[in-house]
Amino acid sequence: MKKIAVIYWSGTGNTELLAQAVAEGAQIEQADVTLYTVEEAHAVDVDELYGIALGCPSMGAEELEDAEFEPFFESIKHQLKDKRLALFGSYDWGVGEWMQTWQDECERIGAILVDDGLIVHLTPQDADLENAHQLGQLLAQ
């Protein structure tokens, strides 16, 4: 069975809703999915995973959350080469520049992005959650 980890940081609950939907989508494909907050994810062995989904909202000047999520990402990014990867997150203002920057960095290190990063303005609506389901399915295929 394909092992998938969905790891996220959420300040308001919006990115958490997306994470749950991504996990549900991967489960549709019969994957063994575990959902982690970034605080819980330090024990995850990325090398054992078929795929990984990372979720973080835009913070500050369109950046990853820098106290917990960014240090975690920095600690695992060398393991993402040739790994199936999905990115997602929510934002309040701006145009999603943080996601493009994050996506570009993941491509530079050789991750296999299954789709463009999913960005959602504020609270996810039904269509956003459906897109997150589809992202999870793509990750697990």
N, C-alpha and C positions, 0 to 999 in steps of 0.2 A: 504494500500500500504506500502511496506517495505521501511523504511527510511534508506538511506545510506549517510554517509559523506566521502568524499575523501579529506584528509588534507595533504598538502605537503609543503616542503621548497625546493626551487631550486635556485642555484646560477648562473647556466649557461643556464637554460632552458631545460636541458635534463630530469630532474625529473618531470618538469612541463608537458612535452610531455607524459610521462608515466602516470601521474595523469589524464590527459584528456582521455587517452585511457582506463584506469581503469573505469572512470566514464561512458564512452560510453558503456563499456561492461556491467556494472550494469544496465544501462538504457535498454539494450536489454532484460533484465529479468523483465522489467516493474517496476523497483524500482524507488522511488522518491529520486533522487540523487542530492546532492549539493556539489560543488567543492569549497574548501577553500584554500587560502594560510594560512600558520600557523599564520600569523599576523591577519587574519580575524577570526580564529577559536576559539578564547577565549570564545565566546558566545555560542558555540555548547554544547547542553545538550546530553552528551554521553549516558546517561541512556535511552533516548528516541529513540535511534538508533537501528535498526535491525543489522547493521554492520558498520564497520569503516575501511577505508583503509588509511594507513599512509605511506607517501613517504618522504624519506630524502636521499640525496647522502652521500657517504663516504667523510669524511673530515679529514684532518690531518693524524694521525696515525690510519686510519680505525676506525673512530668514527662518531657518529651522530653530526650534526652541533650544536655547543654548545651555541651560543648566543641566538637563538630563538627556534629552534626545540626541543632540549633536555629539556629545562625548560618546554615547553608546554607538551611534553611527560610525564615528571615527574608529572605534575599537573593532568593528566588524567589517569595515569596507574592504579590507584586503582579502576577505573571504568571499566576496561577492563576484569575483571574476568567474565567468562561465556559469553563474547561478541564475535561475529564473527569478525575476524580481518584478514586483508590482509596487507602485508608489501612490499614495493618496493623502489627502488632507483638506482642511477647510480654511477659509480666510474671511476677513471682515472687510478689508479695503485693498486697493491695488488691483493688479491684473493677473496675478498668478506667477509673477516673476520668480518667486522662491521655488516653485515647482520646476520651472524650466531649468534653473540653475542646478537644482538637486538632480534632475534627470540627466543633464549634461555631465555632471560629475560621475554618476553611475555608469553612463556609457563609456566615459574615459577609462574607468577602471575595469571595463570588460564585462559588466553585468549584462544579462540577457533580459531587457525590459519587454514584458509581454504586451504592453500597450503604453500609450502616453499616460503620464501621471493624471490621476483623477482629482480634480479640484472642485470644491463645492463652496458657494458663497453662503456663509452663516449656517443655519440649520438645514440638514439634508431633507429634501422633499422626496416623495415617492419615486420620482424619476431618477433622482440621485442615488437612492438606495438600490434601485434596479441596476443602475450603472455599476455600482459597487459589487453587487451580486455577479454581474457579468465579468468584472475584473477578477474576482475570485475564481470563477470558472476557468477563465483563460489561464490563470496562474497554475491551476491544477491539471490542465490538459497535457 
